[in-house]
Amino acid sequence: MTDYEAEYNNRALVPEHPALIEGWARDARDYREQADGEFDVSYELSPRTTYDLFLPEGGMPDRGAIALFIHGGYWQALDKSYFSHMARGANAHGLPVVVTNYTLCPEARVGDIVEEMRRLVAHLWDRFRKPVVAYGHSAGGHLTAALLATDWRGRDLPQRLVPAGLAISGLFDLQPLIGTSINEKLGLDRKEAIDASPVTLPAPVGTHLTASVGGGESNEFIRQSRVIADLWQRGGVDTELDIRGQDNHFTVIAPLADAGSDLTAKLVAMARKVG
């Protein structure tokens, strides 16, 4: 029987995580201090519904997509201030990037957070009239997939408003979390977990999803990425499964800060294709 508590406890699996998270905060602060953009822009009225916009040299391009980075933390921890440098690689290629906050559990439910991200995308469309390429880590990977699977036409928005996504170490089936300590703040029951799981949503035909995961992560995290890539590919989505060496849950996103990395290249290629 799978020990879900152990499989999803990333901090226990990576004992050096405090130093890695401190490094995120430091690198994010350094990039934020030198970057051009707008900071703490509100997209809703609640205190945490804000984002930072990081602009490439030359400002907002007239054409092309805008990228949206969504942080992880099991929907209950961290904020955008740890992840400003996730825009650095893409900015170097001329791609504007939004790094966002969202209301955390238990103040919000997971489904509420999904809805906040949908309203943020609608806000970005109203403001910039650009397609949005989503990319996110862990819980942010879940939210990335949820945005791809959204019925945008039903919201009087373009059908392919989010035509592509890069989900890194994502969670696409939330049911295994129900019996773990992670669920103490999430409060998921079986129905809510199923409803919030991208694997239960209709595959968004005509979109692209790259599911990246560290080869040094737990079996469950690797399985989650395998499942979404396989299931959605059979449903008509262009998918790629990208198992990345021996990276762990905390090191796997590091290449996004590097303009010359293959992970940044994947993101930029998605944006150029749809923009």
ZAMI-316193 format. One line per 3 residues: number of its first residue (from 0); their letters; for each residue x negated, y, z negated of C-alpha. Coordinates in steps of 0.2 Angstrom, whole numbers. Each point is the difference from the previous one (the first is absolute). Example, Ala and Ser with C-alpha at 12.3 -4.5 7.8 and 13.67 -1.06 7.14 Angstrom:
2
0> as> -62,-22,-39 ~ -6,17,3
//
This chain:
275
0> mtd> 0,0,0 ~ -6,17,5 ~ -5,11,-15
3> yea> 7,16,6 ~ -6,10,-15 ~ -18,-4,4
6> eyn> 2,2,19 ~ 7,17,-1 ~ -10,7,-14
9> nra> -13,9,11 ~ -8,9,-15 ~ -4,-16,-8
12> lvp> -6,-7,16 ~ -12,14,3 ~ -8,4,-17
15> ehp> -10,15,7 ~ 16,9,5 ~ -2,14,-12
18> ali> -16,6,9 ~ 8,-2,17 ~ 16,10,-5
21> egw> -12,14,-7 ~ -9,0,16 ~ 17,2,10
24> ard> 4,16,-11 ~ -18,7,2 ~ 0,-3,19
27> ard> 18,7,2 ~ -4,16,-10 ~ -16,3,10
30> yre> 10,-2,17 ~ 14,11,-6 ~ -12,14,-5
33> qad> -7,1,18 ~ 15,-5,10 ~ 12,12,10
36> gef> 18,-2,-3 ~ 15,2,-12 ~ 2,-7,-17
39> dvs> 14,-4,-12 ~ 14,3,14 ~ 17,-6,-7
42> yel> 11,-11,11 ~ 13,-3,-14 ~ 5,9,-16
45> spr> -8,-12,-13 ~ -17,4,-7 ~ -9,-15,8
48> tty> 7,2,18 ~ -15,10,7 ~ -13,-3,13
51> dlf> -17,7,6 ~ -3,3,18 ~ -17,-2,7
54> lpe> -4,8,16 ~ -14,-4,13 ~ -12,13,6
57> ggm> 10,12,11 ~ 16,-2,-10 ~ 16,-9,4
60> pdr> -1,-8,18 ~ 14,5,12 ~ 3,-18,5
63> gai> -2,-17,-8 ~ 5,-9,-15 ~ -2,4,-19
66> alf> -6,-13,-12 ~ 7,-3,-17 ~ -10,-8,-14
69> ihg> 10,-8,-14 ~ -9,-5,-16 ~ 1,-16,-10
72> gyw> 2,-3,-19 ~ 14,-13,0 ~ 12,15,2
75> qal> -3,5,-18 ~ -18,7,-1 ~ -12,12,9
78> dks> 3,15,11 ~ -6,9,15 ~ -14,9,-8
81> yfs> -10,-17,0 ~ 2,-2,19 ~ -4,16,9
84> hma> -15,-7,8 ~ 11,-13,8 ~ 3,14,13
87> rga> -19,3,4 ~ -2,-13,13 ~ 15,4,9
90> nah> -3,19,-1 ~ -17,-2,8 ~ 9,-7,16
93> glp> 12,14,1 ~ 15,-8,-9 ~ 10,10,-13
96> vvv> 4,-10,-16 ~ 13,2,-14 ~ -5,-8,-17
99> tny> 16,-2,-10 ~ 6,-2,-18 ~ 17,-8,-4
102> tlc> 10,-3,-16 ~ -7,-14,-10 ~ 9,-15,-9
105> pea> 8,-1,-13 ~ 7,18,4 ~ 4,-6,17
108> rvg> 5,-17,7 ~ -10,-8,14 ~ 14,3,12
111> div> 1,18,-5 ~ -19,2,5 ~ 4,-8,17
114> eem> 13,13,2 ~ -11,14,-5 ~ -13,-5,13
117> rrl> 14,0,13 ~ 5,17,-5 ~ -18,6,1
120> vah> -2,-7,18 ~ 16,9,5 ~ -7,16,-8
123> lwd> -16,-2,10 ~ 10,-2,16 ~ 10,15,-3
126> rfr> -16,10,-4 ~ -12,-6,14 ~ 10,-10,13
129> kpv> -13,-14,0 ~ 1,-19,-2 ~ -7,-6,-16
132> vay> -13,-14,-1 ~ 1,-7,-18 ~ -14,-8,-9
135> ghs> 0,-5,-18 ~ -9,-11,-13 ~ 9,-13,-11
138> agg> 17,7,-5 ~ -4,13,14 ~ -2,-15,12
141> hlt> 18,-5,-6 ~ 6,17,4 ~ -9,1,16
144> aal> 10,-16,6 ~ 16,7,-7 ~ -2,16,11
147> lat> -3,-10,16 ~ 16,-11,-4 ~ 11,16,-3
150> dwr> 15,3,11 ~ -5,17,5 ~ 13,2,13
153> grd> 13,-3,-13 ~ -7,16,-9 ~ 2,10,16
156> lpq> -19,-1,3 ~ -10,-7,14 ~ 1,-19,0
159> rlv> -19,-2,0 ~ -4,14,-12 ~ -13,-12,-9
162> pag> -6,-10,15 ~ -16,-7,-8 ~ -7,-4,-17
165> lai> -15,-6,-9 ~ 4,-10,-16 ~ -15,-4,-11
168> sgl> 2,-13,-13 ~ 19,2,1 ~ 14,-8,-9
171> fdl> 14,-5,11 ~ 9,-13,-10 ~ 3,7,-18
174> qpl> 8,-16,-7 ~ -16,-7,-7 ~ -2,16,-11
177> igt> 16,-3,-10 ~ -7,-11,-13 ~ -16,10,-2
180> sin> -5,14,-12 ~ 0,11,15 ~ 19,0,0
183> ekl> 1,7,-18 ~ 1,17,8 ~ 7,-5,17
186> gld> 15,-8,-8 ~ 4,-11,16 ~ 13,-13,0
189> rke> 1,-13,14 ~ 12,10,11 ~ -9,16,-2
192> aid> -17,-9,4 ~ 8,-8,16 ~ 8,16,5
195> asp> -17,10,-2 ~ -11,-13,9 ~ -5,4,18
198> vtl> 0,-19,4 ~ 19,0,-2 ~ 3,15,12
201> pap> 3,-1,18 ~ -17,0,9 ~ -2,17,8
204> vgt> -1,-6,19 ~ -12,11,10 ~ -11,6,-15
207> hlt> -18,-4,-4 ~ -5,-6,-18 ~ -18,-4,-5
210> asv> 0,-10,-16 ~ -18,2,-8 ~ -5,-9,-15
213> ggg> -17,-3,-9 ~ -7,-18,2 ~ -5,1,-18
216> esn> 18,3,-6 ~ 11,-12,-8 ~ 9,-14,10
219> efi> 16,8,-3 ~ -5,17,8 ~ -8,-9,15
222> rqs> 16,-10,1 ~ 11,15,0 ~ -9,8,15
225> rvi> 0,-16,9 ~ 19,-2,-2 ~ 5,17,6
228> adl> -12,-1,15 ~ 7,-16,5 ~ 19,3,-4
231> wqr> 0,17,9 ~ -10,-6,15 ~ 14,-13,3
234> ggv> 13,13,-2 ~ -8,11,14 ~ -12,11,-9
237> dte> -18,2,6 ~ -10,-6,-15 ~ -18,-2,-5
240> ldi> -6,-10,-16 ~ -17,8,-5 ~ -9,-10,-14
243> rgq> -14,11,-5 ~ -16,-9,-5 ~ -1,-2,-19
246> dnh> 7,16,-5 ~ 10,1,-16 ~ 16,9,-3
249> ftv> -9,16,-5 ~ -14,0,13 ~ 11,-4,16
252> iap> 5,18,3 ~ -17,7,-1 ~ -3,0,19
255> lad> 15,13,2 ~ -12,13,-6 ~ -13,-4,13
258> ags> 3,8,17 ~ -10,-14,8 ~ 8,-15,-8
261> dlt> 10,-13,9 ~ 15,3,-11 ~ 1,18,4
264> akl> -2,-4,18 ~ 16,-11,-2 ~ 10,14,-7
267> vam> -6,13,13 ~ 4,-12,14 ~ 18,-3,-6
270> ark> 2,19,-2 ~ -7,3,18 ~ 11,-13,7
273> vg> 16,6,-6 ~ -4,19,0
//
